[in-house]
Amino acid sequence: MVKILKEDGEEMVVEQMVLTSAINVQAENLLKLIEPYNFPLKNPKTPKEMECLGFGLSEMVVEFRKGYMELGCTYKIVKEPRDPKVCQ
């Protein structure tokens, strides 16, 4: 939300709408430049350092709430890390 105020505190509604519109157009153009990134929801890559703590990522959970996206992850127990040298 953009607020533009005069010196006396009154809002400049038209200017706010024009600026908000310009920002939205530029944001859409920026999003077009970003390439999509795919990642697996089942068995995502677990960082080696996390395996040192005894657990790894198991399944990604994505939920869309009103106005935002919630991203979570379940875990699995790891008995032995892939790279024990990292844990030292």
MOPAC internal coordinates of N, CA, C and O (Angstrom, degrees):
PM7 1SCF
backbone

  N    0.0000 0     0.00 0     0.00 0    0    0    0
  C    1.4473 1     0.00 0     0.00 0    1    0    0
  C    1.5342 1   108.16 1     0.00 0    2    1    0
  O    1.2310 1   120.77 1   -45.18 1    3    2    1
  N    1.2840 1   116.13 1   134.82 1    3    2    1
  C    1.4620 1   122.31 1  -179.11 1    5    3    2
  C    1.5182 1   108.63 1  -112.49 1    6    5    3
  O    1.2310 1   120.76 1   -47.74 1    7    6    5
  N    1.3283 1   116.15 1   132.26 1    7    6    5
  C    1.4671 1   121.14 1   176.37 1    9    7    6
  C    1.5221 1   107.90 1  -121.46 1   10    9    7
  O    1.2310 1   120.94 1   -52.33 1   11   10    9
  N    1.3257 1   115.80 1   127.67 1   11   10    9
  C    1.4603 1   121.93 1   173.96 1   13   11   10
  C    1.5216 1   106.27 1  -120.54 1   14   13   11
  O    1.2310 1   121.22 1   -55.98 1   15   14   13
  N    1.3164 1   115.27 1   124.02 1   15   14   13
  C    1.4683 1   120.41 1  -176.14 1   17   15   14
  C    1.5175 1   110.97 1  -117.85 1   18   17   15
  O    1.2310 1   121.22 1   -33.46 1   19   18   17
  N    1.3270 1   115.28 1   146.54 1   19   18   17
  C    1.4598 1   121.13 1   171.35 1   21   19   18
  C    1.5201 1   107.66 1   -77.80 1   22   21   19
  O    1.2310 1   120.72 1    -6.91 1   23   22   21
  N    1.3132 1   116.23 1   173.09 1   23   22   21
  C    1.4672 1   120.34 1  -179.75 1   25   23   22
  C    1.5215 1   112.15 1   -60.59 1   26   25   23
  O    1.2310 1   119.97 1   149.77 1   27   26   25
  N    1.3325 1   117.66 1   -30.23 1   27   26   25
  C    1.4634 1   120.88 1  -178.68 1   29   27   26
  C    1.5325 1   112.42 1   -85.75 1   30   29   27
  O    1.2310 1   119.65 1  -179.02 1   31   30   29
  N    1.3561 1   118.28 1     0.98 1   31   30   29
  C    1.4555 1   122.00 1   177.18 1   33   31   30
  C    1.5180 1   114.94 1    95.86 1   34   33   31
  O    1.2310 1   120.20 1   177.21 1   35   34   33
  N    1.3496 1   117.22 1    -2.79 1   35   34   33
  C    1.4570 1   120.75 1   179.68 1   37   35   34
  C    1.5386 1   109.54 1   -76.65 1   38   37   35
  O    1.2310 1   121.27 1   -40.76 1   39   38   37
  N    1.3371 1   115.18 1   139.24 1   39   38   37
  C    1.4660 1   119.77 1  -179.98 1   41   39   38
  C    1.5190 1   110.89 1   -75.28 1   42   41   39
  O    1.2310 1   120.87 1   -35.34 1   43   42   41
  N    1.3464 1   115.94 1   144.66 1   43   42   41
  C    1.4576 1   122.85 1   175.10 1   45   43   42
  C    1.5281 1   106.73 1  -103.09 1   46   45   43
  O    1.2310 1   120.60 1   -92.41 1   47   46   45
  N    1.3324 1   116.46 1    87.59 1   47   46   45
  C    1.4564 1   123.79 1  -170.12 1   49   47   46
  C    1.5287 1   112.35 1   -61.99 1   50   49   47
  O    1.2310 1   119.83 1   132.59 1   51   50   49
  N    1.3164 1   117.93 1   -47.41 1   51   50   49
  C    1.4653 1   121.17 1  -176.71 1   53   51   50
  C    1.5285 1   110.25 1   -62.82 1   54   53   51
  O    1.2310 1   120.37 1   134.97 1   55   54   53
  N    1.3162 1   116.90 1   -45.03 1   55   54   53
  C    1.4579 1   120.96 1   179.60 1   57   55   54
  C    1.5356 1   110.98 1   -63.35 1   58   57   55
  O    1.2310 1   120.41 1   141.73 1   59   58   57
  N    1.3355 1   116.82 1   -38.27 1   59   58   57
  C    1.4634 1   121.04 1   177.40 1   61   59   58
  C    1.5201 1   110.75 1   -61.64 1   62   61   59
  O    1.2310 1   120.33 1   136.49 1   63   62   61
  N    1.3387 1   116.98 1   -43.51 1   63   62   61
  C    1.4579 1   121.24 1  -179.17 1   65   63   62
  C    1.5279 1   111.15 1   -65.41 1   66   65   63
  O    1.2310 1   120.37 1   138.28 1   67   66   65
  N    1.3385 1   116.89 1   -41.72 1   67   66   65
  C    1.4642 1   121.13 1   179.95 1   69   67   66
  C    1.5238 1   109.80 1   -64.40 1   70   69   67
  O    1.2310 1   119.91 1   134.82 1   71   70   69
  N    1.3175 1   117.78 1   -45.18 1   71   70   69
  C    1.4652 1   121.69 1  -179.72 1   73   71   70
  C    1.5272 1   111.21 1   -65.70 1   74   73   71
  O    1.2310 1   120.05 1   137.45 1   75   74   73
  N    1.3226 1   117.50 1   -42.55 1   75   74   73
  C    1.4701 1   121.25 1   177.67 1   77   75   74
  C    1.5161 1   110.63 1   -61.44 1   78   77   75
  O    1.2310 1   120.02 1   137.49 1   79   78   77
  N    1.3247 1   117.57 1   -42.51 1   79   78   77
  C    1.4583 1   122.09 1   178.67 1   81   79   78
  C    1.5263 1   110.84 1   -62.51 1   82   81   79
  O    1.2310 1   120.05 1   135.95 1   83   82   81
  N    1.3157 1   117.51 1   -44.05 1   83   82   81
  C    1.4696 1   121.68 1   179.49 1   85   83   82
  C    1.5334 1   110.77 1   -63.32 1   86   85   83
  O    1.2310 1   120.18 1   138.35 1   87   86   85
  N    1.3251 1   117.26 1   -41.65 1   87   86   85
  C    1.4667 1   121.06 1   178.45 1   89   87   86
  C    1.5213 1   110.37 1   -63.90 1   90   89   87
  O    1.2310 1   120.07 1   137.97 1   91   90   89
  N    1.3268 1   117.46 1   -42.03 1   91   90   89
  C    1.4671 1   120.76 1   179.51 1   93   91   90
  C    1.5308 1   111.59 1   -62.95 1   94   93   91
  O    1.2310 1   120.26 1   138.39 1   95   94   93
  N    1.3344 1   117.10 1   -41.61 1   95   94   93
  C    1.4678 1   120.68 1   179.11 1   97   95   94
  C    1.5240 1   110.34 1   -63.33 1   98   97   95
  O    1.2310 1   120.28 1   135.66 1   99   98   97
  N    1.3356 1   117.07 1   -44.34 1   99   98   97
  C    1.4639 1   120.77 1   179.99 1  101   99   98
  C    1.5301 1   111.02 1   -66.12 1  102  101   99
  O    1.2310 1   119.92 1   142.60 1  103  102  101
  N    1.3242 1   117.75 1   -37.40 1  103  102  101
  C    1.4667 1   121.13 1   178.21 1  105  103  102
  C    1.5326 1   110.43 1   -65.54 1  106  105  103
  O    1.2310 1   119.96 1   139.81 1  107  106  105
  N    1.3236 1   117.69 1   -40.19 1  107  106  105
  C    1.4640 1   120.77 1   177.14 1  109  107  106
  C    1.5266 1   110.89 1   -63.64 1  110  109  107
  O    1.2310 1   120.18 1   138.08 1  111  110  109
  N    1.3338 1   117.26 1   -41.92 1  111  110  109
  C    1.4652 1   120.57 1   177.69 1  113  111  110
  C    1.5226 1   111.38 1   -64.05 1  114  113  111
  O    1.2310 1   120.16 1   142.26 1  115  114  113
  N    1.3055 1   117.30 1   -37.74 1  115  114  113
  C    1.4644 1   121.54 1   177.93 1  117  115  114
  C    1.5266 1   111.06 1   -65.41 1  118  117  115
  O    1.2310 1   120.55 1   137.74 1  119  118  117
  N    1.3297 1   116.56 1   -42.26 1  119  118  117
  C    1.4634 1   120.32 1   179.49 1  121  119  118
  C    1.5246 1   112.12 1   -64.62 1  122  121  119
  O    1.2310 1   119.97 1   149.83 1  123  122  121
  N    1.3281 1   117.66 1   -30.17 1  123  122  121
  C    1.4655 1   120.83 1   178.10 1  125  123  122
  C    1.5266 1   111.10 1   -67.64 1  126  125  123
  O    1.2310 1   120.12 1   152.71 1  127  126  125
  N    1.3438 1   117.37 1   -27.29 1  127  126  125
  C    1.4581 1   121.48 1  -179.09 1  129  127  126
  C    1.5269 1   112.62 1   -77.50 1  130  129  127
  O    1.2310 1   120.21 1   156.56 1  131  130  129
  N    1.3116 1   117.21 1   -23.44 1  131  130  129
  C    1.4601 1   121.54 1  -177.44 1  133  131  130
  C    1.5205 1   109.32 1   -81.40 1  134  133  131
  O    1.2310 1   121.21 1   -55.32 1  135  134  133
  N    1.3249 1   115.29 1   124.68 1  135  134  133
  C    1.4585 1   119.72 1   179.37 1  137  135  134
  C    1.5253 1   110.13 1   -76.91 1  138  137  135
  O    1.2310 1   120.24 1   -34.01 1  139  138  137
  N    1.3384 1   117.14 1   145.99 1  139  138  137
  C    1.4698 1   120.06 1   177.88 1  141  139  138
  C    1.5263 1   110.84 1   -63.54 1  142  141  139
  O    1.2310 1   121.27 1   -31.98 1  143  142  141
  N    1.3059 1   115.18 1   148.02 1  143  142  141
  C    1.4593 1   121.28 1   179.38 1  145  143  142
  C    1.5228 1   107.88 1  -123.64 1  146  145  143
  O    1.2310 1   120.36 1   -56.85 1  147  146  145
  N    1.3149 1   116.92 1   123.15 1  147  146  145
  C    1.4642 1   121.57 1   179.76 1  149  147  146
  C    1.5193 1   109.85 1   -99.39 1  150  149  147
  O    1.2310 1   121.07 1   -42.22 1  151  150  149
  N    1.3167 1   115.55 1   137.78 1  151  150  149
  C    1.4583 1   119.79 1   172.31 1  153  151  150
  C    1.5206 1   107.91 1  -142.41 1  154  153  151
  O    1.2310 1   120.95 1   -34.01 1  155  154  153
  N    1.3342 1   115.78 1   145.99 1  155  154  153
  C    1.4626 1   119.50 1  -176.01 1  157  155  154
  C    1.5251 1   111.47 1   -72.48 1  158  157  155
  O    1.2310 1   120.99 1   -36.31 1  159  158  157
  N    1.3341 1   115.72 1   143.69 1  159  158  157
  C    1.4603 1   119.94 1   176.58 1  161  159  158
  C    1.5257 1   111.14 1   -88.94 1  162  161  159
  O    1.2310 1   120.43 1   158.08 1  163  162  161
  N    1.3190 1   116.79 1   -21.92 1  163  162  161
  C    1.4675 1   120.55 1   176.59 1  165  163  162
  C    1.5192 1   108.31 1  -108.90 1  166  165  163
  O    1.2310 1   120.66 1   -46.49 1  167  166  165
  N    1.3066 1   116.34 1   133.51 1  167  166  165
  C    1.4639 1   123.89 1  -179.22 1  169  167  166
  C    1.5273 1   113.29 1    51.32 1  170  169  167
  O    1.2310 1   119.92 1  -120.93 1  171  170  169
  N    1.3361 1   117.76 1    59.07 1  171  170  169
  C    1.4683 1   119.16 1   176.26 1  173  171  170
  C    1.5288 1   109.99 1   -68.75 1  174  173  171
  O    1.2310 1   120.65 1   -18.18 1  175  174  173
  N    1.3139 1   116.36 1   161.82 1  175  174  173
  C    1.4702 1   120.40 1   179.66 1  177  175  174
  C    1.5228 1   109.77 1   -64.53 1  178  177  175
  O    1.2310 1   121.39 1   -47.59 1  179  178  177
  N    1.3205 1   114.94 1   132.41 1  179  178  177
  C    1.4560 1   121.35 1   178.59 1  181  179  178
  C    1.5208 1   108.97 1  -101.34 1  182  181  179
  O    1.2310 1   119.49 1   -48.50 1  183  182  181
  N    1.3300 1   118.57 1   131.50 1  183  182  181
  C    1.4606 1   119.83 1   175.70 1  185  183  182
  C    1.5320 1   110.65 1   -60.91 1  186  185  183
  O    1.2310 1   120.54 1   -37.39 1  187  186  185
  N    1.3245 1   116.57 1   142.61 1  187  186  185
  C    1.4642 1   121.29 1  -178.33 1  189  187  186
  C    1.5225 1   111.55 1   -59.25 1  190  189  187
  O    1.2310 1   120.38 1   143.38 1  191  190  189
  N    1.3259 1   116.88 1   -36.62 1  191  190  189
  C    1.4637 1   120.99 1  -179.19 1  193  191  190
  C    1.5259 1   111.73 1   -63.99 1  194  193  191
  O    1.2310 1   120.33 1   147.23 1  195  194  193
  N    1.3207 1   116.98 1   -32.77 1  195  194  193
  C    1.4610 1   120.91 1   179.76 1  197  195  194
  C    1.5239 1   110.60 1   -69.03 1  198  197  195
  O    1.2310 1   120.42 1   144.60 1  199  198  197
  N    1.3258 1   116.80 1   -35.40 1  199  198  197
  C    1.4621 1   120.52 1   178.41 1  201  199  198
  C    1.5292 1   110.81 1   -64.42 1  202  201  199
  O    1.2310 1   119.80 1   152.45 1  203  202  201
  N    1.3107 1   117.99 1   -27.55 1  203  202  201
  C    1.4688 1   121.69 1   177.01 1  205  203  202
  C    1.5297 1   110.81 1   -63.91 1  206  205  203
  O    1.2310 1   120.31 1   153.24 1  207  206  205
  N    1.3140 1   117.02 1   -26.76 1  207  206  205
  C    1.4626 1   121.56 1   179.37 1  209  207  206
  C    1.5246 1   112.35 1   -82.86 1  210  209  207
  O    1.2310 1   120.71 1   171.59 1  211  210  209
  N    1.3568 1   116.24 1    -8.41 1  211  210  209
  C    1.4541 1   119.79 1   174.69 1  213  211  210
  C    1.5165 1   115.65 1   101.16 1  214  213  211
  O    1.2310 1   120.02 1  -171.31 1  215  214  213
  N    1.3227 1   117.56 1     8.69 1  215  214  213
  C    1.4634 1   118.49 1   176.19 1  217  215  214
  C    1.5192 1   110.54 1  -144.75 1  218  217  215
  O    1.2310 1   121.42 1   -20.21 1  219  218  217
  N    1.3350 1   114.89 1   159.79 1  219  218  217
  C    1.4546 1   122.12 1   178.86 1  221  219  218
  C    1.5167 1   110.18 1  -136.82 1  222  221  219
  O    1.2310 1   120.79 1   -17.40 1  223  222  221
  N    1.3102 1   116.09 1   162.60 1  223  222  221
  C    1.4616 1   120.97 1   179.99 1  225  223  222
  C    1.5191 1   109.93 1   -71.72 1  226  225  223
  O    1.2310 1   120.55 1   -40.95 1  227  226  225
  N    1.3261 1   116.55 1   139.05 1  227  226  225
  C    1.4540 1   120.49 1  -175.88 1  229  227  226
  C    1.5232 1   112.63 1  -114.48 1  230  229  227
  O    1.2310 1   120.33 1   127.82 1  231  230  229
  N    1.3209 1   116.98 1   -52.18 1  231  230  229
  C    1.4633 1   120.55 1  -175.69 1  233  231  230
  C    1.5215 1   109.22 1  -149.97 1  234  233  231
  O    1.2310 1   120.51 1   -46.36 1  235  234  233
  N    1.3302 1   116.62 1   133.64 1  235  234  233
  C    1.4531 1   122.52 1   180.00 1  237  235  234
  C    1.5299 1   108.84 1   -87.19 1  238  237  235
  O    1.2310 1   120.54 1   -41.73 1  239  238  237
  N    1.3232 1   116.58 1   138.27 1  239  238  237
  C    1.4612 1   122.32 1   179.38 1  241  239  238
  C    1.5270 1   107.51 1  -120.43 1  242  241  239
  O    1.2310 1   120.69 1   -58.40 1  243  242  241
  N    1.3413 1   116.30 1   121.60 1  243  242  241
  C    1.4609 1   121.36 1   179.18 1  245  243  242
  C    1.5199 1   108.47 1  -117.53 1  246  245  243
  O    1.2310 1   120.79 1   -54.68 1  247  246  245
  N    1.3338 1   116.10 1   125.32 1  247  246  245
  C    1.4557 1   121.08 1   178.36 1  249  247  246
  C    1.5230 1   108.93 1  -128.87 1  250  249  247
  O    1.2310 1   120.83 1   -42.75 1  251  250  249
  N    1.3143 1   116.02 1   137.25 1  251  250  249
  C    1.4558 1   121.36 1   177.35 1  253  251  250
  C    1.5223 1   108.51 1  -102.94 1  254  253  251
  O    1.2310 1   121.20 1   -62.53 1  255  254  253
  N    1.2962 1   115.30 1   117.47 1  255  254  253
  C    1.4603 1   122.18 1   178.07 1  257  255  254
  C    1.5288 1   108.25 1  -103.22 1  258  257  255
  O    1.2310 1   120.76 1    -1.35 1  259  258  257
  N    1.2943 1   116.15 1   178.65 1  259  258  257
  C    1.4614 1   120.57 1  -179.30 1  261  259  258
  C    1.5388 1   109.06 1   -68.45 1  262  261  259
  O    1.2310 1   121.08 1   -76.24 1  263  262  261
  N    1.3208 1   115.54 1   103.76 1  263  262  261
  C    1.4579 1   120.30 1   175.41 1  265  263  262
  C    1.5142 1   115.93 1    91.53 1  266  265  263
  O    1.2310 1   119.03 1   175.69 1  267  266  265
  N    1.3293 1   119.46 1    -4.31 1  267  266  265
  C    1.4576 1   119.39 1   178.39 1  269  267  266
  C    1.5205 1   110.74 1  -155.44 1  270  269  267
  O    1.2310 1   120.98 1   -11.64 1  271  270  269
  N    1.3329 1   115.73 1   168.36 1  271  270  269
  C    1.4515 1   122.51 1   178.58 1  273  271  270
  C    1.5247 1   108.33 1  -114.58 1  274  273  271
  O    1.2310 1   120.88 1   -43.77 1  275  274  273
  N    1.3246 1   115.93 1   136.23 1  275  274  273
  C    1.4575 1   121.62 1   179.76 1  277  275  274
  C    1.5248 1   108.10 1  -111.33 1  278  277  275
  O    1.2310 1   120.63 1   -52.27 1  279  278  277
  N    1.3218 1   116.41 1   127.73 1  279  278  277
  C    1.4578 1   122.13 1  -178.11 1  281  279  278
  C    1.5206 1   108.38 1  -119.64 1  282  281  279
  O    1.2310 1   120.72 1   -54.93 1  283  282  281
  N    1.3310 1   116.23 1   125.07 1  283  282  281
  C    1.4529 1   121.19 1  -179.61 1  285  283  282
  C    1.5147 1   110.17 1  -134.15 1  286  285  283
  O    1.2310 1   121.01 1    -6.57 1  287  286  285
  N    1.3135 1   115.68 1   173.43 1  287  286  285
  C    1.4546 1   119.51 1  -177.91 1  289  287  286
  C    1.5252 1   109.41 1  -148.03 1  290  289  287
  O    1.2310 1   121.14 1   -41.74 1  291  290  289
  N    1.3332 1   115.43 1   138.26 1  291  290  289
  C    1.4549 1   119.45 1   172.01 1  293  291  290
  C    1.5273 1   107.30 1   -91.56 1  294  293  291
  O    1.2310 1   120.51 1    -9.96 1  295  294  293
  N    1.3251 1   116.63 1   170.04 1  295  294  293
  C    1.4616 1   118.54 1  -176.75 1  297  295  294
  C    1.5187 1   110.62 1  -134.81 1  298  297  295
  O    1.2310 1   121.61 1   -15.94 1  299  298  297
  N    1.3270 1   114.53 1   164.06 1  299  298  297
  C    1.4615 1   122.20 1   176.24 1  301  299  298
  C    1.5223 1   107.64 1  -129.68 1  302  301  299
  O    1.2310 1   120.88 1   -27.73 1  303  302  301
  N    1.3172 1   115.91 1   152.27 1  303  302  301
  C    1.4570 1   121.64 1   178.83 1  305  303  302
  C    1.5348 1   108.97 1   -75.62 1  306  305  303
  O    1.2310 1   120.80 1   -44.96 1  307  306  305
  N    1.3335 1   116.08 1   135.04 1  307  306  305
  C    1.4600 1   122.19 1   177.08 1  309  307  306
  C    1.5286 1   107.54 1  -114.04 1  310  309  307
  O    1.2310 1   120.44 1   -63.64 1  311  310  309
  N    1.3211 1   116.77 1   116.36 1  311  310  309
  C    1.4742 1   120.85 1  -178.34 1  313  311  310
  C    1.5199 1   111.36 1   -76.81 1  314  313  311
  O    1.2310 1   120.38 1   141.14 1  315  314  313
  N    1.3360 1   116.88 1   -38.86 1  315  314  313
  C    1.4568 1   120.55 1  -179.34 1  317  315  314
  C    1.5273 1   109.33 1  -137.51 1  318  317  315
  O    1.2310 1   119.18 1   -53.03 1  319  318  317
  N    1.3423 1   119.17 1   126.97 1  319  318  317
  C    1.4628 1   121.39 1  -178.59 1  321  319  318
  C    1.5337 1   111.51 1   -68.67 1  322  321  319
  O    1.2310 1   121.14 1   -24.08 1  323  322  321
  N    1.3283 1   115.42 1   155.92 1  323  322  321
  C    1.4661 1   121.68 1   177.95 1  325  323  322
  C    1.5174 1   111.21 1   -62.34 1  326  325  323
  O    1.2310 1   120.27 1   137.95 1  327  326  325
  N    1.3209 1   117.10 1   -42.05 1  327  326  325
  C    1.4490 1   121.83 1  -175.96 1  329  327  326
  C    1.5296 1   109.99 1  -126.46 1  330  329  327
  O    1.2310 1   120.14 1   -88.39 1  331  330  329
  N    1.3387 1   117.33 1    91.61 1  331  330  329
  C    1.4647 1   120.02 1  -177.54 1  333  331  330
  C    1.5254 1   114.14 1   -61.30 1  334  333  331
  O    1.2310 1   119.54 1   157.18 1  335  334  333
  N    1.3400 1   118.49 1   -22.82 1  335  334  333
  C    1.4672 1   121.13 1  -179.92 1  337  335  334
  C    1.5217 1   111.49 1   -63.99 1  338  337  335
  O    1.2310 1   120.38 1   147.70 1  339  338  337
  N    1.3281 1   116.88 1   -32.30 1  339  338  337
  C    1.4632 1   120.62 1   179.50 1  341  339  338
  C    1.5226 1   110.48 1   -65.58 1  342  341  339
  O    1.2310 1   120.53 1   146.12 1  343  342  341
  N    1.3227 1   116.59 1   -33.88 1  343  342  341
  C    1.4657 1   120.97 1  -177.01 1  345  343  342
  C    1.5358 1   112.60 1   -72.98 1  346  345  343
  O    1.2310 1   120.84 1   160.32 1  347  346  345
  N    1.3188 1   116.00 1   -19.68 1  347  346  345
  C    1.4710 1   118.89 1   179.41 1  349  347  346
  C    1.5013 1   109.45 1   -76.81 1  350  349  347
  O    1.2310 1   120.10 1   180.00 1  351  350  349

